[in-house]
Amino acid sequence: MNTFHYRNHALYGEDLPLQEIAERYGTPCYVYSEAALRERYHSFSTALGGNTQVCYAVKANSNLSILRLFAEMGAGFDIVSAGELERVLRAGGDAGKIVFSGVGKSSVEIRAALNAAISCLNVESAAELWRIADIAADMGKRAPVALRVNPDVDPGTHHYIATGLKESKFGIPMEQARDLYLQAAQHPALELKGIACHIGSQLLDLTPLGEAAARVRALYDELAADGIALQHLDLGGGVGICYHDETPPNPADYAWTLEQALQGLEVRRVVELGRALVGNAGVLLTRVEYLKDNGSKQFCVVDAAMNDLLRPALYGAWHDILPLHQSAEATQPMDIVGPVCESGDFLAKDRPLAAKAGDLLAVMSAGAYGFAMSSNYNSRPRPPEVLIGGHQHRLIRRRERLDEQWALEENPGR
Ligand SMILES: *Cc1c(COP(=O)(O)O)cnc(C)c1O
C-alpha cells in the first residue's frame, strides 16, 4: 500500500499534498493516514482469522482518535498502565477485550483493572500474582490472570527492545511457571485464563516468534495434563516494519508461523501488535531552519528534535527523510539535527539531501513510538497530530501552548 507517495514531485499522504498540512498546522507536526491504519488492522485480523483477537498495543501510539478507530474495527487493547486503561475506555474500547501487561503494576492500577472488568492481567512475577490475589479477594472478585512467561528465545533485535531473554526483566522463567500455575489454581480469588509471552519488538525474523509460540504451547499441554484448562494463549506482539530496507514478515506468513506452532489446538489466541499497525501509517513533518557547514560536516538544522521523535537518539534508529518537494539540485550528505542541546539530538545522519532553509521534510515511519515518546525537554511544546483520510484532514491533538508546560508548577515569587 502506497499511503505516502510522490505525485509530480510533491509528497502526498493519500490524496493530500503534505505541504498543505504543514502550512495549515505548522511544523513540527505528526500526520497519520486513516487508510493505512485500517488496512494494517484489517490485514492482520483477516490473516489471523476469527479465533484470534488482535489487541492493539496502546503504548505505540495512544491518541484517542486512533484508539477509537481500532475499537470500531473490533480491536482489543494491550495496556501497560492505568492511564492507558482510561484512554481505551474513553475511546469506546471494550473492557472485555483488554489485556494488561507490564512488570510493575501498582495496587491502584490492579484495582482499576478489576473494577473495569478487563479480560486478563498478564502477570510478570510471583510477587505480583499474590498481590493481585489479595486485592481481588479484598474486592470480593476473582481476578482473570495469565502468567507472562519468558520463553528465553533470542529475537535478534536491538537489545533495548528484546524482552524474551533470560536476563531480561520481563516475564516468569519457564521452569517456574508450571509450579506457579499449580499454586495459583488453588487460590479462590484467581481465575486462570491463559498463558502470555512477548519476546521483543521490531522482529524481522519469524523463527523466534514460532519458537516462543511452540514453548508456550508445550506449557499449555503440560498444564492441561495437570488438570488446568486454559482459555487463551497470548502470543505477544513485536512484528517489525520496514524503516529502511528491511523485509518485515507479512501478515499471512506471521499467521502461518503461529498456526504451525499451535497446530491442532482449538484454544483462542491473542496477539498484541503495536508498531506493525501504526508505524508506517505516520510521518513527522519538519521545516529546515538553517544549513550549517562546520568544515568537515554539513548539518541540516530542522525544527523537530529528539523531544518530538526520540527513536534515533535512543536506539540509533533509522527513519527515511524525504523532501516534500523533490528538487533537481545535487544532493550532499548531511546530518539532520534538531535544536535541542544534546549531541544525541539527531533525526538522521549522513543522508544525501538537497535541502535549503525553509524547505519542508518528512521523517517517515514515525507512527509508532513517535508522539508517544515525545516530551517537553528543552521546554518545547509537543507537536500537533493530524489524521488524514482521502482529501480530508482532521486535527486529533492540537499543538501544546507554552503556558501548559508550567500550568502544574508553583511560581512562588510572583
Ligand atoms: C510493547 C509491547 C507490545 C507491542 O510491541 P510492538 O513491537 O509495538 O508490536 C506488545 N506486548 C507487550 C507486552 C509490550 O510490552
PDBQT file of the ligand as one rigid body, heavy atoms in Angstrom, charges set to zero:
ROOT
HETATM    1  C1  LIG A 501       5.416  -3.090  23.614  1.00  0.00    +0.000 C 
HETATM    2  C2  LIG A 501       4.642  -4.320  23.773  1.00  0.00    +0.000 A 
HETATM    3  C3  LIG A 501       3.912  -4.836  22.691  1.00  0.00    +0.000 A 
HETATM    4  C4  LIG A 501       3.913  -4.204  21.329  1.00  0.00    +0.000 C 
HETATM    5  O1  LIG A 501       5.166  -4.261  20.724  1.00  0.00    +0.000 OA
HETATM    6  P1  LIG A 501       5.281  -3.866  19.187  1.00  0.00    +0.000 P 
HETATM    7  O2  LIG A 501       6.717  -4.124  18.880  1.00  0.00    +0.000 OA
HETATM    8  O3  LIG A 501       4.936  -2.433  19.063  1.00  0.00    +0.000 OA
HETATM    9  O4  LIG A 501       4.360  -4.749  18.425  1.00  0.00    +0.000 OA
HETATM   10  C5  LIG A 501       3.155  -5.968  22.906  1.00  0.00    +0.000 A 
HETATM   11  N1  LIG A 501       3.120  -6.571  24.114  1.00  0.00    +0.000 NA
HETATM   12  C6  LIG A 501       3.825  -6.122  25.171  1.00  0.00    +0.000 A 
HETATM   13  C7  LIG A 501       3.752  -6.828  26.455  1.00  0.00    +0.000 C 
HETATM   14  C8  LIG A 501       4.603  -4.990  25.037  1.00  0.00    +0.000 A 
HETATM   15  O5  LIG A 501       5.309  -4.544  26.085  1.00  0.00    +0.000 OA
ENDROOT
TORSDOF 0
